[in-house]
Amino acid sequence: MKTATRLLLALGSVLLASGCATAPPAPPPPTTDLYSDTTFGPPSQAIGADQLFTLSASMRAKLDSVPFRAQLHRNGPEQGLFDALYKKGDLQLEYDAAVTRDAAGTFAAGKGNCLSLVIMTAAFAKALGLDIHFQAVLIDEQWSRSGNIYVASTHVNLSLPMRTDSTGTRTRAGDSLTIDFVPPENASLYNVRQIDEQTIAAMFLNNRAAEELAANHLDNAYWWARAAVDKSPSFLAAYNTLGVVYQRHGNAALAEHVYRRALEREPEDTIVMHNLVQVLAGLGKAAESKDLADRLAHLQPTPPFFYFHKGMKAMNEGRYGDAKSYFAREIKRSPYYHEFHFWMAIAHLRLGESRAADTEMARAIDTSTSDSTTRLYTAKLDYLRAQGAAGHKRLF
């Protein structure tokens, strides 16, 4: 359920962190000293969030269509908007975490992550003159990775305060409709925190920076991250992303400067601390690096992917039972990450537990967050089933 991204450099890899964190109360210091524009080439694309909520011609046509207007008239503007967009009909939206898009891009693609779908829905709501409350859902960060970039994602949704019901009668004060595209399990138990539109825009920019970074487009990543910091200087996830861009570009001193600024604002941000540990070591500041690493280990004794990496080591050493146990521990604390289920399937397969392998591969498909990953796992599952039907015991 990717909303916005935070990056972490772990064991030679980078950690990015979610943009759903709320802003600290104190005003941030100026950020101009954090930028190094001459270090990077010009971006290959337009950078910014000025068109984030702009309706395309096709979106306006949808808004003005007879079925859409009928939904609004029949169910009231808030419920009608939700029904027109997300109930089964001609607009078949799909969840896809691969790319964060603006409103028009999400509508055109027919898919998006949580943040993209929130932005698109907000664009329609704005056009209808509805009140919008953006909300960060206070759940634990969910971790994933792309190559050696580790990504922490949290969750956003939006709430539409209800004005009238289907008969035109004003609803009770405080009534609202929450629209949540991938609600977490037991969603009603989680608290939410309102965030402003500026933070949503910064999340979008930060996500784009992370996606460009994952593709190793460092010039583009720099300009997106810079724009995110500019858009909301209180949004600390963007500082971390900017630091990671510098770090990957070989500008360790610049990365250190940005990370230290972030830690001034949030001294126990473990993602920033993890990245700074590596920067300090690379700069020859071994004592500082060790002190910070010791403090980090106290705050976070089992970091993201801790048991997964132990499981992969066990797999490489042929200890498949141990690997299965480690993967199970990682799945317990992050049950919706597809890669954990994939490797659990492989561990089962190595142990000759074909039925359990089939089940875990199906779970990998169910929890995958992009079309390409789903296709890969589907092919693996088809292979498993074909081998099982043929009585073969060949492994991947």
Contacts in CASP RR format, 6 or more apart in sequence:
PFRMAT RR
TARGET T0000
AUTHOR 0000-0000-0000
METHOD contacts of the structure
MODEL  1
MKTATRLLLALGSVLLASGCATAPPAPPPPTTDLYSDTTFGPPSQAIGAD
QLFTLSASMRAKLDSVPFRAQLHRNGPEQGLFDALYKKGDLQLEYDAAVT
RDAAGTFAAGKGNCLSLVIMTAAFAKALGLDIHFQAVLIDEQWSRSGNIY
VASTHVNLSLPMRTDSTGTRTRAGDSLTIDFVPPENASLYNVRQIDEQTI
AAMFLNNRAAEELAANHLDNAYWWARAAVDKSPSFLAAYNTLGVVYQRHG
NAALAEHVYRRALEREPEDTIVMHNLVQVLAGLGKAAESKDLADRLAHLQ
PTPPFFYFHKGMKAMNEGRYGDAKSYFAREIKRSPYYHEFHFWMAIAHLR
LGESRAADTEMARAIDTSTSDSTTRLYTAKLDYLRAQGAAGHKRLF
1 97 0 8 1.000
1 113 0 8 1.000
1 114 0 8 1.000
1 142 0 8 1.000
1 153 0 8 1.000
1 155 0 8 1.000
1 182 0 8 1.000
1 184 0 8 1.000
1 336 0 8 1.000
1 369 0 8 1.000
2 97 0 8 1.000
2 100 0 8 1.000
2 113 0 8 1.000
2 114 0 8 1.000
2 115 0 8 1.000
2 144 0 8 1.000
2 151 0 8 1.000
2 153 0 8 1.000
2 207 0 8 1.000
2 369 0 8 1.000
3 18 0 8 1.000
3 19 0 8 1.000
3 20 0 8 1.000
3 113 0 8 1.000
3 114 0 8 1.000
3 115 0 8 1.000
3 118 0 8 1.000
3 153 0 8 1.000
3 154 0 8 1.000
3 155 0 8 1.000
3 156 0 8 1.000
3 203 0 8 1.000
3 207 0 8 1.000
4 18 0 8 1.000
4 19 0 8 1.000
4 20 0 8 1.000
4 100 0 8 1.000
4 115 0 8 1.000
4 153 0 8 1.000
4 154 0 8 1.000
4 156 0 8 1.000
4 203 0 8 1.000
4 204 0 8 1.000
4 206 0 8 1.000
4 207 0 8 1.000
4 237 0 8 1.000
5 16 0 8 1.000
5 17 0 8 1.000
5 18 0 8 1.000
5 19 0 8 1.000
5 151 0 8 1.000
5 152 0 8 1.000
5 153 0 8 1.000
5 206 0 8 1.000
5 207 0 8 1.000
5 209 0 8 1.000
5 210 0 8 1.000
5 211 0 8 1.000
5 237 0 8 1.000
5 241 0 8 1.000
6 15 0 8 1.000
6 16 0 8 1.000
6 17 0 8 1.000
6 18 0 8 1.000
6 19 0 8 1.000
6 141 0 8 1.000
6 151 0 8 1.000
6 152 0 8 1.000
6 210 0 8 1.000
6 237 0 8 1.000
6 240 0 8 1.000
6 241 0 8 1.000
6 271 0 8 1.000
7 14 0 8 1.000
7 15 0 8 1.000
7 16 0 8 1.000
7 17 0 8 1.000
7 149 0 8 1.000
7 150 0 8 1.000
7 151 0 8 1.000
7 210 0 8 1.000
7 213 0 8 1.000
7 240 0 8 1.000
7 241 0 8 1.000
7 244 0 8 1.000
7 271 0 8 1.000
7 275 0 8 1.000
8 14 0 8 1.000
8 15 0 8 1.000
8 16 0 8 1.000
8 17 0 8 1.000
8 150 0 8 1.000
8 152 0 8 1.000
8 244 0 8 1.000
8 271 0 8 1.000
8 274 0 8 1.000
8 275 0 8 1.000
8 304 0 8 1.000
9 15 0 8 1.000
9 244 0 8 1.000
9 247 0 8 1.000
9 274 0 8 1.000
9 275 0 8 1.000
9 278 0 8 1.000
10 150 0 8 1.000
10 274 0 8 1.000
10 303 0 8 1.000
10 304 0 8 1.000
10 305 0 8 1.000
11 309 0 8 1.000
12 148 0 8 1.000
12 278 0 8 1.000
13 145 0 8 1.000
13 147 0 8 1.000
13 148 0 8 1.000
13 149 0 8 1.000
13 150 0 8 1.000
14 148 0 8 1.000
14 149 0 8 1.000
14 150 0 8 1.000
14 213 0 8 1.000
14 244 0 8 1.000
14 247 0 8 1.000
14 248 0 8 1.000
14 275 0 8 1.000
15 149 0 8 1.000
15 150 0 8 1.000
15 151 0 8 1.000
15 152 0 8 1.000
15 240 0 8 1.000
15 244 0 8 1.000
15 271 0 8 1.000
15 274 0 8 1.000
15 275 0 8 1.000
15 304 0 8 1.000
16 149 0 8 1.000
16 150 0 8 1.000
16 151 0 8 1.000
16 152 0 8 1.000
16 210 0 8 1.000
16 213 0 8 1.000
16 237 0 8 1.000
16 240 0 8 1.000
16 241 0 8 1.000
16 244 0 8 1.000
16 271 0 8 1.000
17 141 0 8 1.000
17 152 0 8 1.000
17 237 0 8 1.000
17 240 0 8 1.000
17 269 0 8 1.000
17 271 0 8 1.000
17 272 0 8 1.000
18 141 0 8 1.000
18 152 0 8 1.000
18 153 0 8 1.000
18 154 0 8 1.000
18 237 0 8 1.000
19 154 0 8 1.000
19 199 0 8 1.000
19 202 0 8 1.000
19 203 0 8 1.000
19 206 0 8 1.000
19 235 0 8 1.000
19 237 0 8 1.000
19 238 0 8 1.000
20 136 0 8 1.000
20 137 0 8 1.000
20 154 0 8 1.000
20 155 0 8 1.000
20 156 0 8 1.000
20 195 0 8 1.000
20 203 0 8 1.000
21 136 0 8 1.000
21 154 0 8 1.000
21 235 0 8 1.000
21 236 0 8 1.000
21 237 0 8 1.000
22 136 0 8 1.000
22 193 0 8 1.000
22 195 0 8 1.000
22 199 0 8 1.000
23 199 0 8 1.000
23 232 0 8 1.000
23 234 0 8 1.000
23 235 0 8 1.000
24 234 0 8 1.000
24 236 0 8 1.000
24 265 0 8 1.000
24 266 0 8 1.000
27 234 0 8 1.000
28 233 0 8 1.000
28 234 0 8 1.000
28 265 0 8 1.000
29 261 0 8 1.000
30 233 0 8 1.000
31 229 0 8 1.000
31 230 0 8 1.000
31 233 0 8 1.000
33 257 0 8 1.000
34 229 0 8 1.000
34 239 0 8 1.000
34 242 0 8 1.000
34 257 0 8 1.000
34 258 0 8 1.000
34 261 0 8 1.000
35 226 0 8 1.000
36 246 0 8 1.000
36 251 0 8 1.000
36 254 0 8 1.000
37 226 0 8 1.000
39 222 0 8 1.000
39 249 0 8 1.000
39 251 0 8 1.000
39 254 0 8 1.000
40 218 0 8 1.000
40 219 0 8 1.000
40 222 0 8 1.000
40 223 0 8 1.000
40 249 0 8 1.000
41 219 0 8 1.000
42 219 0 8 1.000
43 219 0 8 1.000
43 220 0 8 1.000
43 223 0 8 1.000
43 224 0 8 1.000
44 217 0 8 1.000
44 219 0 8 1.000
44 220 0 8 1.000
45 220 0 8 1.000
47 205 0 8 1.000
47 220 0 8 1.000
47 223 0 8 1.000
47 224 0 8 1.000
47 227 0 8 1.000
48 205 0 8 1.000
48 224 0 8 1.000
48 227 0 8 1.000
49 102 0 8 1.000
49 201 0 8 1.000
49 204 0 8 1.000
49 205 0 8 1.000
49 227 0 8 1.000
49 231 0 8 1.000
51 102 0 8 1.000
51 104 0 8 1.000
52 102 0 8 1.000
52 103 0 8 1.000
52 119 0 8 1.000
52 123 0 8 1.000
52 200 0 8 1.000
52 201 0 8 1.000
52 204 0 8 1.000
53 102 0 8 1.000
53 103 0 8 1.000
53 119 0 8 1.000
53 122 0 8 1.000
53 123 0 8 1.000
53 126 0 8 1.000
54 102 0 8 1.000
54 103 0 8 1.000
54 104 0 8 1.000
54 123 0 8 1.000
55 63 0 8 1.000
55 103 0 8 1.000
55 104 0 8 1.000
55 123 0 8 1.000
55 124 0 8 1.000
55 127 0 8 1.000
56 103 0 8 1.000
56 104 0 8 1.000
56 105 0 8 1.000
56 107 0 8 1.000
56 108 0 8 1.000
58 107 0 8 1.000
58 108 0 8 1.000
59 103 0 8 1.000
59 104 0 8 1.000
59 107 0 8 1.000
59 123 0 8 1.000
59 124 0 8 1.000
60 127 0 8 1.000
62 68 0 8 1.000
62 84 0 8 1.000
62 91 0 8 1.000
62 107 0 8 1.000
63 124 0 8 1.000
63 127 0 8 1.000
63 128 0 8 1.000
67 84 0 8 1.000
67 90 0 8 1.000
68 84 0 8 1.000
71 80 0 8 1.000
71 81 0 8 1.000
71 83 0 8 1.000
71 84 0 8 1.000
72 80 0 8 1.000
72 81 0 8 1.000
72 84 0 8 1.000
72 128 0 8 1.000
74 80 0 8 1.000
74 166 0 8 1.000
75 83 0 8 1.000
75 166 0 8 1.000
76 164 0 8 1.000
76 165 0 8 1.000
76 166 0 8 1.000
76 168 0 8 1.000
77 128 0 8 1.000
77 130 0 8 1.000
77 163 0 8 1.000
77 164 0 8 1.000
78 130 0 8 1.000
78 160 0 8 1.000
78 161 0 8 1.000
78 162 0 8 1.000
78 163 0 8 1.000
78 177 0 8 1.000
79 162 0 8 1.000
79 166 0 8 1.000
79 177 0 8 1.000
81 121 0 8 1.000
81 124 0 8 1.000
81 125 0 8 1.000
81 128 0 8 1.000
81 130 0 8 1.000
81 160 0 8 1.000
82 121 0 8 1.000
82 177 0 8 1.000
82 179 0 8 1.000
84 91 0 8 1.000
85 91 0 8 1.000
85 93 0 8 1.000
85 121 0 8 1.000
85 124 0 8 1.000
86 93 0 8 1.000
86 179 0 8 1.000
86 181 0 8 1.000
91 110 0 8 1.000
92 110 0 8 1.000
93 110 0 8 1.000
93 111 0 8 1.000
93 112 0 8 1.000
93 117 0 8 1.000
94 110 0 8 1.000
94 111 0 8 1.000
94 112 0 8 1.000
95 111 0 8 1.000
95 112 0 8 1.000
95 113 0 8 1.000
95 114 0 8 1.000
95 117 0 8 1.000
95 181 0 8 1.000
95 182 0 8 1.000
95 369 0 8 1.000
96 109 0 8 1.000
96 111 0 8 1.000
96 112 0 8 1.000
96 113 0 8 1.000
96 369 0 8 1.000
96 370 0 8 1.000
96 371 0 8 1.000
97 112 0 8 1.000
97 113 0 8 1.000
97 153 0 8 1.000
97 369 0 8 1.000
97 370 0 8 1.000
98 211 0 8 1.000
98 369 0 8 1.000
98 370 0 8 1.000
98 371 0 8 1.000
98 372 0 8 1.000
99 109 0 8 1.000
99 112 0 8 1.000
99 113 0 8 1.000
99 116 0 8 1.000
99 211 0 8 1.000
100 112 0 8 1.000
100 113 0 8 1.000
100 115 0 8 1.000
100 116 0 8 1.000
100 204 0 8 1.000
100 207 0 8 1.000
100 208 0 8 1.000
100 211 0 8 1.000
101 109 0 8 1.000
101 112 0 8 1.000
101 116 0 8 1.000
101 119 0 8 1.000
102 116 0 8 1.000
102 119 0 8 1.000
102 204 0 8 1.000
103 119 0 8 1.000
103 120 0 8 1.000
103 122 0 8 1.000
103 123 0 8 1.000
103 124 0 8 1.000
104 123 0 8 1.000
105 116 0 8 1.000
105 120 0 8 1.000
106 112 0 8 1.000
106 116 0 8 1.000
106 117 0 8 1.000
106 119 0 8 1.000
106 120 0 8 1.000
107 120 0 8 1.000
113 207 0 8 1.000
113 369 0 8 1.000
114 155 0 8 1.000
114 156 0 8 1.000
114 157 0 8 1.000
114 181 0 8 1.000
114 182 0 8 1.000
115 156 0 8 1.000
115 200 0 8 1.000
115 203 0 8 1.000
115 204 0 8 1.000
115 207 0 8 1.000
117 181 0 8 1.000
118 134 0 8 1.000
118 156 0 8 1.000
118 157 0 8 1.000
118 158 0 8 1.000
118 179 0 8 1.000
118 181 0 8 1.000
118 200 0 8 1.000
119 200 0 8 1.000
119 204 0 8 1.000
121 158 0 8 1.000
121 179 0 8 1.000
122 132 0 8 1.000
122 134 0 8 1.000
122 158 0 8 1.000
122 200 0 8 1.000
125 132 0 8 1.000
125 158 0 8 1.000
125 160 0 8 1.000
126 132 0 8 1.000
130 160 0 8 1.000
130 163 0 8 1.000
131 160 0 8 1.000
131 161 0 8 1.000
131 163 0 8 1.000
132 158 0 8 1.000
132 159 0 8 1.000
132 160 0 8 1.000
132 197 0 8 1.000
133 158 0 8 1.000
133 159 0 8 1.000
133 160 0 8 1.000
133 161 0 8 1.000
133 176 0 8 1.000
133 194 0 8 1.000
134 156 0 8 1.000
134 158 0 8 1.000
134 194 0 8 1.000
134 195 0 8 1.000
134 196 0 8 1.000
134 197 0 8 1.000
134 199 0 8 1.000
134 200 0 8 1.000
135 156 0 8 1.000
135 157 0 8 1.000
135 158 0 8 1.000
135 159 0 8 1.000
135 178 0 8 1.000
135 192 0 8 1.000
135 193 0 8 1.000
135 194 0 8 1.000
135 195 0 8 1.000
136 154 0 8 1.000
136 155 0 8 1.000
136 156 0 8 1.000
136 192 0 8 1.000
136 193 0 8 1.000
136 194 0 8 1.000
136 195 0 8 1.000
137 154 0 8 1.000
137 155 0 8 1.000
137 156 0 8 1.000
137 157 0 8 1.000
137 180 0 8 1.000
137 184 0 8 1.000
137 187 0 8 1.000
137 190 0 8 1.000
137 192 0 8 1.000
138 190 0 8 1.000
138 191 0 8 1.000
138 192 0 8 1.000
138 193 0 8 1.000
139 154 0 8 1.000
139 155 0 8 1.000
139 184 0 8 1.000
139 190 0 8 1.000
141 152 0 8 1.000
141 153 0 8 1.000
141 154 0 8 1.000
142 152 0 8 1.000
142 153 0 8 1.000
142 154 0 8 1.000
142 334 0 8 1.000
142 336 0 8 1.000
142 337 0 8 1.000
143 150 0 8 1.000
143 151 0 8 1.000
143 152 0 8 1.000
143 153 0 8 1.000
143 304 0 8 1.000
143 305 0 8 1.000
143 334 0 8 1.000
143 337 0 8 1.000
144 150 0 8 1.000
144 151 0 8 1.000
144 153 0 8 1.000
144 337 0 8 1.000
144 339 0 8 1.000
144 369 0 8 1.000
145 151 0 8 1.000
145 305 0 8 1.000
145 339 0 8 1.000
146 214 0 8 1.000
147 214 0 8 1.000
149 210 0 8 1.000
149 213 0 8 1.000
149 214 0 8 1.000
150 304 0 8 1.000
150 305 0 8 1.000
151 210 0 8 1.000
152 271 0 8 1.000
152 304 0 8 1.000
155 182 0 8 1.000
155 184 0 8 1.000
156 195 0 8 1.000
156 200 0 8 1.000
156 203 0 8 1.000
157 178 0 8 1.000
157 179 0 8 1.000
157 180 0 8 1.000
157 181 0 8 1.000
157 183 0 8 1.000
157 192 0 8 1.000
158 178 0 8 1.000
158 179 0 8 1.000
159 176 0 8 1.000
159 177 0 8 1.000
159 178 0 8 1.000
159 179 0 8 1.000
159 192 0 8 1.000
160 176 0 8 1.000
160 177 0 8 1.000
160 178 0 8 1.000
160 179 0 8 1.000
161 174 0 8 1.000
161 175 0 8 1.000
161 176 0 8 1.000
162 171 0 8 1.000
162 174 0 8 1.000
162 175 0 8 1.000
162 176 0 8 1.000
162 177 0 8 1.000
163 170 0 8 1.000
163 171 0 8 1.000
164 170 0 8 1.000
164 171 0 8 1.000
165 171 0 8 1.000
180 187 0 8 1.000
184 190 0 8 1.000
198 231 0 8 1.000
198 232 0 8 1.000
199 232 0 8 1.000
199 234 0 8 1.000
199 235 0 8 1.000
201 231 0 8 1.000
201 232 0 8 1.000
202 228 0 8 1.000
202 229 0 8 1.000
202 231 0 8 1.000
202 232 0 8 1.000
202 235 0 8 1.000
202 238 0 8 1.000
203 228 0 8 1.000
203 235 0 8 1.000
203 237 0 8 1.000
205 224 0 8 1.000
205 225 0 8 1.000
205 227 0 8 1.000
205 228 0 8 1.000
205 231 0 8 1.000
205 238 0 8 1.000
206 224 0 8 1.000
206 225 0 8 1.000
206 228 0 8 1.000
206 235 0 8 1.000
206 237 0 8 1.000
206 238 0 8 1.000
206 241 0 8 1.000
208 224 0 8 1.000
209 221 0 8 1.000
209 222 0 8 1.000
209 224 0 8 1.000
209 225 0 8 1.000
209 228 0 8 1.000
209 238 0 8 1.000
209 241 0 8 1.000
209 242 0 8 1.000
209 245 0 8 1.000
210 221 0 8 1.000
210 241 0 8 1.000
212 218 0 8 1.000
212 220 0 8 1.000
212 221 0 8 1.000
212 224 0 8 1.000
213 221 0 8 1.000
213 241 0 8 1.000
213 244 0 8 1.000
213 245 0 8 1.000
213 248 0 8 1.000
218 245 0 8 1.000
218 248 0 8 1.000
218 249 0 8 1.000
221 241 0 8 1.000
221 245 0 8 1.000
222 242 0 8 1.000
222 245 0 8 1.000
222 249 0 8 1.000
225 238 0 8 1.000
225 241 0 8 1.000
225 242 0 8 1.000
225 243 0 8 1.000
225 245 0 8 1.000
226 242 0 8 1.000
228 235 0 8 1.000
228 238 0 8 1.000
228 241 0 8 1.000
228 242 0 8 1.000
229 235 0 8 1.000
229 238 0 8 1.000
229 239 0 8 1.000
229 242 0 8 1.000
231 238 0 8 1.000
232 238 0 8 1.000
236 262 0 8 1.000
236 265 0 8 1.000
236 266 0 8 1.000
236 269 0 8 1.000
236 272 0 8 1.000
239 258 0 8 1.000
239 259 0 8 1.000
239 261 0 8 1.000
239 262 0 8 1.000
239 265 0 8 1.000
239 272 0 8 1.000
240 258 0 8 1.000
240 259 0 8 1.000
240 262 0 8 1.000
240 269 0 8 1.000
240 271 0 8 1.000
240 272 0 8 1.000
240 275 0 8 1.000
242 258 0 8 1.000
243 254 0 8 1.000
243 255 0 8 1.000
243 258 0 8 1.000
243 259 0 8 1.000
243 275 0 8 1.000
244 255 0 8 1.000
244 275 0 8 1.000
246 252 0 8 1.000
246 254 0 8 1.000
246 255 0 8 1.000
246 258 0 8 1.000
247 255 0 8 1.000
247 275 0 8 1.000
247 278 0 8 1.000
247 279 0 8 1.000
252 279 0 8 1.000
252 282 0 8 1.000
252 283 0 8 1.000
253 283 0 8 1.000
255 275 0 8 1.000
255 276 0 8 1.000
255 279 0 8 1.000
256 276 0 8 1.000
256 279 0 8 1.000
256 280 0 8 1.000
256 283 0 8 1.000
259 272 0 8 1.000
259 275 0 8 1.000
259 276 0 8 1.000
259 279 0 8 1.000
260 276 0 8 1.000
262 269 0 8 1.000
262 272 0 8 1.000
263 269 0 8 1.000
263 272 0 8 1.000
263 273 0 8 1.000
263 276 0 8 1.000
266 272 0 8 1.000
268 299 0 8 1.000
270 296 0 8 1.000
270 299 0 8 1.000
270 300 0 8 1.000
270 303 0 8 1.000
273 292 0 8 1.000
273 295 0 8 1.000
273 296 0 8 1.000
273 299 0 8 1.000
274 296 0 8 1.000
274 303 0 8 1.000
276 292 0 8 1.000
277 289 0 8 1.000
277 292 0 8 1.000
277 293 0 8 1.000
277 296 0 8 1.000
278 289 0 8 1.000
280 286 0 8 1.000
280 288 0 8 1.000
280 289 0 8 1.000
280 292 0 8 1.000
281 289 0 8 1.000
282 289 0 8 1.000
305 330 0 8 1.000
306 330 0 8 1.000
307 326 0 8 1.000
307 327 0 8 1.000
307 329 0 8 1.000
307 330 0 8 1.000
308 326 0 8 1.000
308 327 0 8 1.000
308 330 0 8 1.000
308 339 0 8 1.000
308 340 0 8 1.000
308 343 0 8 1.000
310 326 0 8 1.000
311 322 0 8 1.000
311 323 0 8 1.000
311 326 0 8 1.000
311 327 0 8 1.000
311 343 0 8 1.000
312 323 0 8 1.000
312 343 0 8 1.000
314 320 0 8 1.000
314 321 0 8 1.000
314 322 0 8 1.000
314 323 0 8 1.000
314 326 0 8 1.000
315 323 0 8 1.000
315 343 0 8 1.000
315 346 0 8 1.000
315 347 0 8 1.000
315 350 0 8 1.000
318 350 0 8 1.000
320 347 0 8 1.000
320 350 0 8 1.000
320 351 0 8 1.000
321 347 0 8 1.000
321 351 0 8 1.000
323 343 0 8 1.000
323 347 0 8 1.000
323 350 0 8 1.000
324 344 0 8 1.000
324 347 0 8 1.000
324 348 0 8 1.000
324 351 0 8 1.000
327 340 0 8 1.000
327 343 0 8 1.000
327 344 0 8 1.000
327 347 0 8 1.000
328 344 0 8 1.000
330 340 0 8 1.000
331 337 0 8 1.000
331 340 0 8 1.000
331 341 0 8 1.000
331 344 0 8 1.000
334 340 0 8 1.000
336 367 0 8 1.000
337 367 0 8 1.000
338 363 0 8 1.000
338 364 0 8 1.000
338 365 0 8 1.000
338 367 0 8 1.000
338 368 0 8 1.000
338 369 0 8 1.000
338 373 0 8 1.000
338 377 0 8 1.000
339 364 0 8 1.000
341 360 0 8 1.000
341 361 0 8 1.000
341 363 0 8 1.000
341 364 0 8 1.000
341 367 0 8 1.000
342 360 0 8 1.000
342 361 0 8 1.000
342 364 0 8 1.000
342 377 0 8 1.000
342 380 0 8 1.000
344 360 0 8 1.000
345 356 0 8 1.000
345 357 0 8 1.000
345 358 0 8 1.000
345 359 0 8 1.000
345 360 0 8 1.000
345 361 0 8 1.000
345 364 0 8 1.000
345 380 0 8 1.000
345 384 0 8 1.000
346 357 0 8 1.000
346 395 0 8 1.000
346 396 0 8 1.000
348 354 0 8 1.000
348 356 0 8 1.000
348 357 0 8 1.000
348 360 0 8 1.000
349 357 0 8 1.000
349 384 0 8 1.000
349 395 0 8 1.000
349 396 0 8 1.000
350 395 0 8 1.000
352 393 0 8 1.000
354 384 0 8 1.000
354 388 0 8 1.000
357 384 0 8 1.000
358 381 0 8 1.000
358 384 0 8 1.000
358 385 0 8 1.000
361 377 0 8 1.000
361 380 0 8 1.000
361 381 0 8 1.000
361 384 0 8 1.000
362 381 0 8 1.000
364 377 0 8 1.000
364 380 0 8 1.000
365 374 0 8 1.000
365 377 0 8 1.000
365 378 0 8 1.000
365 381 0 8 1.000
368 374 0 8 1.000
368 377 0 8 1.000
380 396 0 8 1.000
383 396 0 8 1.000
387 393 0 8 1.000
387 394 0 8 1.000
END
